[in-house]
Amino acid sequence: MTGQLFFPDSLSEQIFATVAPYNDRPGKRDTSNASDGIARQAGPQSQAALREVEDAYQALMIVAKKPG
């Protein structure tokens, strides 16, 4: 299986502004979930359910498969 999950734009903006090496990049973040065709097609349910722990985030991803 290959899949993707997406982080809320607010978290992505915070990371790009404050966390190296992302904040070392020239220019601003150029792709939001709304402008990402894959994220749009996947829909809002593909956004990660996040929990902040110490110096990290935990993401919950539930994978379901149809029988057959």
Sequence and secondary structure as in RCSB ss.txt:
>XXXX:A:sequence
MTGQLFFPDSLSEQIFATVAPYNDRPGKRDTSNASDGIARQAGPQSQAALREVEDAYQALMIVAKKPG
>XXXX:A:secstr
     B  HHHHHHHHHHSTTGGGSSS     GGG HHHHHH GGGB EEEEETTEEEEE        
